[in-house]
Every structure is written in C-alpha cells, then in structure tokens.
Amino acid sequence: MTRWVSADQTADDILRELRRQGALTIACHPHHRTTRRLEISTCYLWEHRQELADLVDVWEAANRDDLFSVTSLKHYPYVANSDFHKPKHLYSWKTLVRSEKTWPAIRAALRGNTDIAITLFRRESWRLGFVTRVKGFARADAIGDVDLQRDDAGNANRIGSAPVAVEKVRRTGPIVADEVLFSRKHSTRVVKATLPAPSYLHYPRGNACFERGAYRDLDARTARARQGS
C-alpha cells in the first residue's frame, strides 16, 4: 500500500482501492473457527463471496491452529498464517512459497497459487518429535559436521541436537496418533504419518548413538552380523 485506505467504506470499495495500489488482499479467518474462542465474527467476506470473490486475492485455509476446509473446497487461492500475537503462536500453520525473494514475485505466486503449500510448524522437527515421545532417549551433540546446514550466503548453522539411547527404548504412548487424528478431522484424503527410520536416528552420532550400558550386547551383535555378511 502506498496511500491510506479508510475502513469507513463498503468492503468492495476497500478491496478495489487495495487492488489499484497493487496490494495483496487476504480474507483472514473467513469462516467459523473450530477452537470455539470468543471473538468478533469475521465471516463477512465468506458470506458475501459471490459478490466479492473476484476482489479477494487469497483466502486463508489455515490460521494458527485452525483449518478452514471450506475455502479449499471452493478451490479459492489459499494461504496460511500464524495470526502472530504471542511467542507461542510461532508454532502454527505456515505458507511455503516457491518464488524469488521479492515482493512482486511472492505476490504473483500467491495470487496464481502456483508452487504454494501449507505446513504445520511445530516446536520440534518430525525427527526429534519422535525422540520426545519414545522412552529411553536423551539428546546430545552431533558428531562431526553432519548436522550443519548452510544458507544461500554460505553461513553454517547447526540444525539441532541428536538422539542418544541411554536406556532400552520403548513406546509408552501414541507417537503420531494425535496428529493423524487432527488431520483426519479436516480432510477426507489419505493421511501420511512420517516416522524417522532407525538409520536416520543413528546418523548424527554414528556408533555413539547409544550408551553401552543400555545395550550391552549390541557390539557383539553388530560384529556377528558383519561376519555373516
């Protein structure tokens, strides 16, 4: 936006002015939330979508912890965001945009809804989320440079700690069942639940991925397996 737009106008006048200024118009949380928070209704654009749909560039399909499947069922261009007000809101739905890192390119990608995806960003990676929910794991530093990740400028950052088994690992409760249940409530599609392979858990620390007291016979088993191969 380059000029002030007064809210004391009709919705279509506001949207047309924003379009003239080259802004991106987003229908924020356009439908009723499933989390039942007390709030002012924001369903006006949805209730008048037949008259206003051509003036709205993208519609929220997800906001913080809520999914609005009605917008995707209408095949409207979609977006997701955190509705960020508090630090905890960082862990929420996000939009992935594949485009150049310029405003015109991002705006065009969102309007065209090409190379766009939404993802639920949580406090931990899917790998360490598994480690948290399985009894027997602790965390330690990765060995060597296997956990280094470089950005476009070549700057190196470590992407996180590595799991180490300090006792025999065992499942004591659901691992991804709650996430699958959440997804099935909002979609009729097949849900994919991703779990890390043992090799992926082993990789950051190699043979130091477990304490010898937890698996006393593992070295002997490994040696026998190598002889047999």
N, C-alpha and C positions, 0 to 999 in steps of 0.2 A: 504494500500500500504506500502511496505517495501523498495522499490527501485524506483528511479526516472524513469519516463517514458517520453521520448521525444515526443513532438507533431509533430516532423518532420518525421512522418511515415504515412503509409496508415492507414485508420480507422480500418481495420480488424487486422493489426499488433498491434495497440494500444489496441484493445479490447482483443486480445488473451493474451497479456502480463498482462493486468489487471486481467484477469481470472486466469492466472498462479499464481499471487500474492495473490489470494483469495479476491480480491476487488469486490465490487458490482458495476456493470455498469448500468447507468441510461441514457436513452435517454431524455434529458431535452428539454422542449417545442418543441416537434418534428414536430409540424405542425403549420400552419399559425394561428396567434392569431386573436381573434375576436375584440380586443380592438384597432386595427389599429395603434399601436405605431410604430414609425420609428425605425427599428433595423436591424441588420445583420440577414439574413435568417439562421435559424438553422434546416432546413428540410433535411439535407444530409442523416441522418440515416433513416428517413422515406422514402425518395426517393430511397434508396438502401436497403430497409427492406428485400427483398427476399434473398439477399446475406448475410445480417448482423444480421437478427433477432435472430439466434441461439447464437450469441455472446453478445447480449444485455440482461441483466437480467430483467430489468423492464423498462416500458415506462411511461412517465408522461401522466396521464389522466387529470390532473388539475395543473395549475401553477398560483399562485397568484389569479387573478380574472377570469382566462381563463380556459375553459374546452376543452379538445381535445377528442371529442367523437369517432374520427376515431380509436384511439388506443384501446378503449374498444370494438368497433365493430369488430375489428380483434381478440378479445379475448387474447390480449397480457397481460402478468403480468403488473399490473399498480401501480402507486404511485402518490401522490400529494404533493406539497410543496409550500412554500410561496415565493421562489426566493427572500429571505430577503436582502434588501439593506437599507431600511429606517424603522423607528419605525412603520409607518402606515402599512407596509407590514405584520405585525404580524397578522392582521385581514384578513385572506385569507384561501385558501384551505389547508387542512392538511391530513395526513395519520394516521389512527388508526391501531395499530399493537397489536394483542393479542399474546404475547410470553413472555418468560423470558427476563429480562432486561440485556441481554448480547449480544455482537456484533454477535457471531455465531448464536444465536437463532433468532435475528432480521433479519440477512441476509438470513437465511434459510426460515423464514416466508415470506419475501418479494419475494424471488426467487420462492417459491412454490405458492405464492399468496393465502395462507390459513389464515383464520381469519384476513383478511385485509379489511378495509373500508376507504372511504374518507369522509371528512366532511368540511363544510364551517364554519370557526371560525369567529364570528363577535365580535364587541366591547362589546355587551351585551348578556346576556343569553336570550333564547327564552321567558322566563317569563318576564324579565324586558324590553325586546324589545317591548312586548305588552303594558306594562305600559307607555313607552315613547310615543307611538302613540295614546293613548287614553286620551282625555282631562279630567282633573279633578283629576288626580293622582299626588301625590308628593311621596317622599321617606323618610323613617325613619328607625331607627334601629329595628331589630327583637327583640322580647321579649323572654327572657329565652335563652335556648341553641338550639332552633330548627334549627338555620342556621349554626351550627357547622359541619365541615367536617374534618375527621381525615385521615391522610395519613398512609402508611404502617408502619411507625415508631411510630404511635400514636400521632403525633403532630396535634394540633387542629387549624383550620383556619376558619374564618367566610367567608361564600361564597357570601355575598353581602347584599345590603340593601333590605328593604321590602317596598311594596307599601302601601300607605295610601290615602284614598279618602278625599280630602279637599274641594271638591265641587261635585255636581252630575256628575257622569262620563258619557261621551258621545263620540261617534266616530265622528271625524271631517275629516277623510280621510282614505285611504287604510291602512290596518294593515299588511297583509302579501301578498297583491296582487302583489307587485313588485318582491318579492322573488319567488312566484309561476310563474310569467311571465318569470323570468330568467331561472327557471328550465325547463319550457316547451319549451324554445328555444333550449335547449340542450338535450332533451330526449323525446322519444315517450311514455314513461311509465306514469302510473298514478302518479300524484304528491300529496304527503301528506303534508298538511299545518297544523302545530301544534300550537294550541292556549291553553293557560292555563285555567283550569276550575276555576270558582269562589272560590271553596274551597281551591285551591292551592294558590290563591292570599290572601285569608283570613288567611291561616295557620300561617305565621310567626309572626303576631301581634294579632291574636285572635280577641276579641271584640274591640280592639284598632285600627282596620284596617280602620276606618273611623272617621271623626270628626263629632260630634253630630250636628253641625250647618249645615252640608251638607245634612244629612238625619235625620231630627228631629223626624220623626215618626217610625224610624226603630226599636227602642227598644220596642215600643208598638206592632208593627207587629210581632216581634220575640216572645213576650210574648203570643200573641193570637195564634200563630202557635203552641207553646208548649202546650197550654191548649187544642187545638184541637186534638193534637196527643195523 
